[in-house]
Amino acid sequence: MTAIRRFALPIVVVAALALTPACAKKYQAEKDGKDVGEAACDVRDAEPGSVDDALKDLKGELDDIDENYAVFTAEDRADIDEQFSDLAEHVKDGNEALINQDIAVIQRSLDNIKDDMSDTARATVDGFFEGLDDCVNG
């Protein structure tokens, strides 16, 4: 029994150390995704005069995620940018029905994109949904 423990303990320690960076990266990806979701909420909740600044911040958050995790293809990113631009325009117009529709389309698009992603990229999108949850369900 003692011999088994001598061999098992190092294996468990090595396995834990090997998995820690992957878990940490997924955690950071989820946190970064949540920041994007919160930035999207900021666009949704912005006053018409400050929508462009909120949209600029959101696109900066998306750029950070793209650089760090290569989450989206160019086509996916173009679609997402277009959807957020639509959201900004509808916020400026004060059209609550279209604002809610834009958020739903963004969520659906990200859900479809998520199927083709790595675990870390999926964690980013999960964080994004978590960040959006406050303004969608709050």
TILOZA-636860 format. One line per 10 residues: number of its first residue (from 1); for each residue x, y, z of N, C-alpha, C, O, CB. Coordinates in steps of 0.2 Angstrom, whole numbers. Glycine has a CB too. Layout:
BEGIN
NUM	X:Y:Z:X:Y:Z:X:Y:Z:X:Y:Z:X:Y:Z | ...
//
This chain:
BEGIN
1	4:-6:0:0:0:0:4:6:0:3:11:-4:-5:0:6 | 10:6:4:14:12:4:18:13:-2:18:19:-4:19:11:10 | 19:8:-6:23:9:-12:18:12:-17:20:16:-22:25:2:-15 | 12:10:-17:7:13:-22:6:20:-20:6:24:-25:0:9:-21 | 6:22:-14:5:29:-12:12:33:-15:11:39:-17:5:30:-5 | 17:30:-14:24:33:-17:23:35:-24:26:40:-26:30:29:-15 | 20:30:-28:20:31:-35:14:36:-37:14:40:-42:20:25:-39 | 9:35:-33:2:39:-35:3:46:-34:1:50:-38:-3:36:-31 | 6:48:-28:6:55:-26:10:59:-32:7:64:-34:10:56:-20 | 16:57:-34:19:61:-39:15:61:-46:15:67:-49:26:58:-41
11	12:56:-47:7:56:-53:2:61:-53:0:65:-57:5:49:-55 | -1:61:-47:-7:66:-45:-4:73:-46:-8:77:-49:-10:64:-39 | 2:74:-43:4:81:-43:6:83:-50:5:89:-52:11:81:-38 | 9:79:-54:11:81:-60:5:82:-65:4:87:-68:15:75:-64 | 0:78:-64:-7:79:-67:-10:86:-66:-12:89:-70:-11:73:-66 | -10:87:-59:-13:93:-57:-9:99:-60:-12:104:-62:-13:94:-49 | -2:99:-60:2:105:-62:1:105:-70:1:111:-73:9:103:-61 | 0:100:-73:-1:100:-80:-8:103:-82:-9:107:-87:-1:93:-83 | -13:102:-78:-20:104:-80:-21:111:-77:-25:115:-80:-25:100:-76 | -17:114:-73:-18:121:-70:-18:126:-75:-22:130:-75:-13:122:-64
21	-13:126:-80:-12:131:-85:-18:131:-89:-21:137:-91:-6:131:-89 | -21:126:-91:-27:125:-95:-33:128:-92:-37:132:-95:-28:118:-98 | -34:126:-86:-39:129:-82:-39:136:-81:-44:140:-81:-40:125:-75 | -33:138:-79:-32:146:-78:-33:149:-85:-36:155:-85:-25:147:-76 | -31:147:-91:-33:150:-97:-40:150:-98:-43:155:-101:-29:146:-103 | -44:145:-97:-51:144:-98:-54:149:-93:-59:153:-96:-54:137:-97 | -52:150:-87:-55:154:-82:-54:162:-85:-59:166:-85:-52:154:-75 | -48:163:-87:-47:170:-90:-51:171:-96:-53:177:-97:-39:171:-91 | -51:166:-100:-55:167:-106:-63:169:-105:-66:173:-108:-55:161:-111 | -65:165:-100:-72:166:-98:-73:173:-95:-78:177:-96:-74:161:-92
31	-68:175:-91:-68:182:-88:-68:187:-93:-72:192:-93:-63:183:-83 | -64:186:-98:-63:191:-104:-70:191:-108:-72:197:-110:-57:189:-108 | -73:185:-109:-79:185:-112:-84:189:-108:-89:192:-111:-81:178:-113 | -84:188:-102:-89:192:-98:-88:199:-98:-93:203:-99:-89:190:-90 | -82:202:-99:-81:209:-100:-84:211:-106:-87:216:-107:-73:210:-100 | -84:207:-112:-87:209:-118:-95:209:-117:-98:213:-120:-85:203:-124 | -97:204:-114:-105:204:-113:-107:210:-109:-112:213:-110:-107:198:-109 | -103:212:-104:-105:218:-100:-104:224:-104:-108:229:-104:-100:219:-94 | -99:224:-109:-98:230:-113:-104:230:-118:-106:236:-120:-92:229:-117 | -107:224:-120:-113:224:-125:-119:227:-121:-123:231:-124:-114:217:-127
41	-119:226:-114:-125:228:-110:-124:236:-110:-129:240:-110:-125:225:-103 | -118:238:-109:-116:245:-109:-119:249:-116:-122:254:-115:-109:247:-108 | -118:246:-121:-121:248:-128:-128:248:-127:-131:253:-129:-118:244:-134 | -131:243:-125:-138:242:-125:-141:248:-120:-147:251:-122:-140:236:-122 | -138:249:-115:-141:254:-110:-138:261:-110:-140:265:-106:-139:251:-103 | -134:262:-116:-131:269:-117:-137:274:-119:-142:272:-122:-126:269:-122 | -135:280:-117:-139:286:-119:-138:287:-127:-132:285:-129:-138:292:-115 | -143:289:-131:-141:290:-138:-135:293:-139:-131:292:-144:-147:293:-141 | -133:298:-135:-127:302:-137:-121:299:-135:-115:301:-137:-128:309:-133 | -121:294:-131:-115:290:-129:-114:283:-132:-110:279:-130:-114:290:-122
51	-119:281:-137:-118:275:-139:-112:273:-143:-109:268:-143:-125:274:-144 | -110:278:-147:-104:277:-151:-98:276:-147:-93:272:-148:-102:283:-155 | -97:279:-141:-91:278:-136:-92:271:-133:-87:267:-133:-91:283:-131 | -98:269:-132:-99:262:-129:-98:257:-134:-95:252:-132:-107:261:-126 | -100:258:-140:-98:253:-146:-91:253:-147:-88:247:-148:-102:256:-152 | -87:258:-147:-80:258:-147:-77:254:-142:-72:250:-143:-77:266:-147 | -79:255:-136:-76:251:-130:-78:243:-131:-74:239:-130:-79:253:-124 | -84:242:-134:-86:235:-135:-81:232:-140:-79:226:-140:-93:235:-137 | -80:236:-146:-76:233:-151:-69:232:-149:-65:228:-151:-76:238:-157 | -67:236:-144:-60:235:-141:-60:229:-137:-55:225:-138:-58:241:-137
61	-65:228:-133:-65:221:-130:-65:215:-134:-62:210:-133:-71:221:-125 | -69:216:-140:-69:210:-145:-62:209:-148:-60:204:-149:-74:212:-150 | -59:215:-149:-52:214:-152:-47:211:-147:-43:207:-149:-49:222:-154 | -48:212:-141:-44:209:-136:-45:202:-136:-40:198:-136:-45:212:-129 | -51:200:-136:-53:192:-136:-50:189:-143:-47:184:-142:-60:191:-136 | -51:193:-148:-49:190:-154:-41:189:-154:-38:184:-157:-51:195:-160 | -37:194:-152:-30:193:-151:-28:188:-146:-23:184:-148:-27:200:-149 | -31:187:-141:-29:182:-136:-31:175:-137:-28:171:-135:-31:185:-129 | -37:174:-140:-40:168:-140:-42:166:-148:-44:160:-149:-46:167:-136 | -41:170:-152:-43:169:-159:-50:165:-160:-50:160:-162:-38:164:-163
71	-55:168:-156:-61:165:-156:-65:165:-162:-68:160:-164:-65:169:-150 | -65:170:-166:-69:171:-172:-66:170:-178:-60:173:-179:-73:177:-171 | -69:168:-183:-66:168:-190:-67:175:-192:-71:179:-189:-69:163:-195 | -64:178:-198:-65:184:-200:-73:185:-202:-76:191:-201:-61:186:-207 | -76:180:-205:-83:181:-207:-87:181:-201:-92:185:-201:-85:174:-211 | -86:177:-196:-90:178:-189:-89:185:-186:-94:188:-184:-87:172:-184 | -83:187:-186:-82:194:-183:-85:199:-187:-88:204:-184:-74:195:-183 | -85:199:-194:-89:204:-198:-96:204:-196:-100:209:-195:-88:202:-205 | -99:198:-195:-106:197:-194:-108:200:-187:-113:203:-186:-108:190:-194 | -103:198:-182:-104:201:-175:-104:209:-175:-108:212:-172:-99:198:-170
81	-99:211:-179:-98:219:-179:-104:222:-182:-106:227:-179:-92:220:-183 | -107:219:-187:-113:221:-190:-119:221:-185:-123:226:-185:-115:217:-197 | -119:216:-182:-125:215:-177:-124:220:-171:-129:223:-169:-125:208:-174 | -118:222:-169:-117:227:-164:-118:234:-167:-121:238:-163:-110:226:-161 | -117:235:-173:-118:241:-176:-126:242:-176:-128:248:-175:-115:242:-183 | -129:237:-178:-137:238:-178:-139:239:-171:-144:243:-171:-140:231:-181 | -137:236:-166:-139:237:-159:-138:245:-158:-142:248:-155:-135:233:-155 | -132:247:-159:-131:254:-158:-135:259:-161:-138:264:-158:-123:256:-160 | -137:258:-168:-142:262:-171:-149:261:-168:-152:267:-168:-142:260:-179 | -151:256:-166:-157:255:-163:-158:258:-156:-163:261:-154:-159:247:-162
91	-152:258:-152:-152:262:-146:-152:269:-147:-156:273:-144:-145:260:-142 | -149:272:-153:-150:279:-154:-157:281:-156:-159:286:-154:-145:281:-160 | -160:276:-159:-167:277:-161:-172:276:-156:-178:278:-156:-169:273:-167 | -170:273:-150:-174:272:-145:-179:266:-146:-184:266:-143:-177:278:-142 | -178:262:-151:-182:257:-153:-181:250:-148:-177:246:-150:-182:255:-160 | -185:250:-143:-184:244:-138:-185:237:-141:-181:233:-139:-188:245:-132 | -190:237:-145:-191:230:-148:-185:228:-153:-184:222:-152:-198:231:-153 | -183:232:-157:-177:231:-161:-171:229:-157:-166:225:-158:-176:236:-166 | -170:233:-151:-164:232:-147:-164:225:-144:-159:221:-144:-164:237:-141 | -170:223:-142:-171:216:-139:-170:211:-144:-167:206:-143:-178:215:-136
101	-172:212:-150:-171:208:-156:-164:207:-158:-161:202:-159:-175:210:-162 | -160:213:-157:-153:213:-159:-149:208:-154:-145:204:-156:-150:220:-159 | -151:209:-147:-148:205:-142:-149:198:-143:-144:194:-143:-150:207:-135 | -155:196:-145:-157:189:-146:-153:186:-152:-151:181:-152:-165:188:-148 | -152:190:-158:-149:188:-164:-141:187:-162:-138:182:-164:-149:193:-169 | -139:192:-158:-132:191:-156:-131:185:-152:-126:181:-153:-129:197:-152 | -135:183:-147:-135:177:-143:-135:171:-148:-131:166:-147:-140:177:-138 | -140:171:-152:-141:165:-157:-135:164:-161:-132:159:-162:-147:166:-161 | -132:170:-164:-126:169:-168:-120:166:-164:-116:162:-167:-124:176:-171 | -119:169:-158:-113:166:-154:-114:159:-152:-110:155:-152:-113:170:-148
111	-121:157:-151:-122:150:-149:-120:146:-155:-118:140:-154:-129:149:-147 | -122:148:-161:-120:144:-167:-113:144:-168:-110:138:-170:-124:147:-173 | -109:149:-167:-102:149:-168:-99:145:-163:-93:142:-165:-99:157:-168 | -101:145:-157:-98:141:-152:-97:134:-153:-92:131:-151:-102:142:-145 | -101:131:-157:-101:124:-159:-94:122:-162:-92:116:-162:-106:122:-164 | -91:127:-166:-85:125:-169:-78:127:-166:-73:128:-169:-85:129:-176 | -79:129:-159:-73:132:-156:-70:127:-151:-72:122:-150:-76:138:-151 | -64:129:-149:-60:125:-144:-63:126:-137:-67:130:-136:-52:127:-144 | -61:122:-132:-63:123:-126:-62:130:-123:-67:133:-120:-60:118:-121 | -56:133:-124:-55:140:-122:-59:145:-125:-62:149:-122:-47:141:-123
121	-60:144:-131:-64:149:-135:-72:148:-133:-75:153:-132:-64:148:-143 | -74:142:-131:-81:141:-129:-81:144:-122:-87:147:-121:-82:134:-128 | -76:144:-118:-76:147:-111:-77:155:-112:-81:158:-108:-70:146:-107 | -74:158:-117:-75:165:-119:-82:167:-120:-85:171:-118:-70:167:-125 | -85:162:-125:-92:164:-126:-97:163:-120:-102:166:-119:-94:159:-132 | -95:157:-116:-99:156:-110:-99:163:-106:-104:165:-103:-97:150:-106 | -93:165:-105:-92:172:-101:-96:177:-104:-99:181:-101:-85:173:-101 | -96:178:-111:-100:183:-114:-107:182:-113:-111:187:-111:-99:182:-122 | -110:176:-113:-117:175:-111:-118:177:-104:-123:180:-102:-119:168:-112 | -114:176:-99:-114:177:-92:-115:185:-92:-119:188:-88:-109:174:-88
131	-110:189:-95:-110:196:-95:-117:199:-98:-119:204:-95:-104:198:-99 | -119:196:-103:-126:198:-106:-132:197:-101:-137:200:-102:-127:195:-113 | -131:192:-97:-136:189:-93:-139:195:-89:-145:195:-88:-134:183:-89 | -135:199:-86:-137:205:-82:-142:209:-85:-147:211:-82:-131:208:-79 | -141:211:-92:-145:216:-95:-151:213:-98:-156:216:-100:-141:220:-100 | -150:206:-100:-156:203:-103:-161:200:-98:-167:201:-99:-153:197:-108 | -158:197:-93:-163:194:-88:-163:198:-82:-167:197:-77:-160:187:-86 | -160:204:-81:-159:208:-75:-165:213:-74:-165:216:-69:-153:212:-75
//
